[in-house]
Amino acid sequence: MCAVKTYVMYECIYTEQMLRNGEVEMQARDEEIRFLGMQLAEDKRTLSLMQRHLPSKAAMERDIVSLQIQVTPLQYNSQRRETDRRQIFFFILFFV
């Protein structure tokens, strides 16, 4: 009878230790979950900031079109000046 009581007492102690270990493990997991939640929130905030600072594709395309419109007359003027320069060069070469 005494051996049974001792066995039951050891089982109770073992069960209590297992419960304490489980509670400690649960607290560790809860802390890890809380930390990961904070990390996720920080990553989302960083991503949001980056997205706000990146120019949009549509705005960049509008800028490209605007710059192309601005460069076309300049290219024409450059080509015209090059043609004029060649004509002057040939004029000087042949008539001077």
C-alpha positions in Angstrom: 0.0 0.0 0.0 2.9 2.3 0.8 4.5 1.6 -2.5 1.3 2.6 -4.3 1.2 5.9 -2.4 4.8 6.6 -3.2 4.2 5.8 -6.9 1.1 8.1 -7.0 3.1 10.9 -5.2 5.9 10.5 -7.8 3.4 10.6 -10.6 1.9 13.8 -9.1 5.3 15.4 -8.8 6.2 14.4 -12.4 2.9 15.7 -13.7 3.4 19.0 -11.9 6.9 19.3 -13.3 5.6 18.6 -16.8 2.9 21.2 -16.3 5.5 23.8 -15.1 7.7 22.9 -18.1 4.8 23.3 -20.4 3.8 26.6 -18.9 7.4 27.9 -19.3 7.4 26.6 -22.9 4.1 28.4 -23.5 5.4 31.6 -22.1 8.4 31.3 -24.3 6.2 30.7 -27.4 3.9 33.6 -26.4 7.0 35.9 -26.1 8.2 34.7 -29.5 4.8 35.3 -31.1 4.7 38.8 -29.6 8.2 39.5 -30.9 7.4 38.2 -34.4 4.2 40.3 -34.4 6.2 43.4 -33.6 8.8 42.5 -36.2 6.0 42.0 -38.8 4.4 45.4 -37.9 7.9 47.1 -38.3 8.4 45.4 -41.7 5.0 46.5 -42.9 5.7 50.0 -41.8 9.0 50.0 -43.6 7.4 48.6 -46.7 4.7 51.2 -46.6 7.3 54.0 -46.3 9.3 52.6 -49.2 6.3 52.4 -51.4 5.3 56.0 -50.7 8.8 57.2 -51.6 9.0 55.2 -54.9 7.7 57.1 -57.9 4.7 55.6 -59.6 5.1 54.0 -63.0 2.4 56.3 -64.5 4.2 59.4 -63.3 7.5 58.2 -64.7 5.9 57.4 -68.1 4.4 61.0 -68.1 7.9 62.4 -67.4 9.4 60.3 -70.2 6.8 61.6 -72.7 7.4 65.2 -71.5 11.1 64.9 -71.9 10.8 63.3 -75.3 8.7 66.2 -76.4 11.3 68.6 -75.1 14.2 66.8 -76.7 12.7 66.6 -80.2 13.1 70.3 -81.1 16.6 70.2 -79.7 17.5 67.2 -81.8 16.1 69.0 -84.9 18.1 72.2 -84.1 21.3 70.1 -83.5 20.8 68.4 -86.9 20.1 71.7 -88.6 23.2 73.3 -87.1 25.3 70.3 -88.1 24.0 70.7 -91.7 24.7 74.4 -91.7 28.2 73.8 -90.3 28.9 71.3 -93.1 27.6 73.7 -95.8 29.7 76.5 -94.4 32.7 74.2 -94.3 32.2 73.1 -97.9 31.6 76.7 -99.0 34.9 77.8 -97.4 36.7 74.8 -98.8 35.6 75.4 -102.4 35.3 79.1 -102.6 38.0 80.4 -100.5 
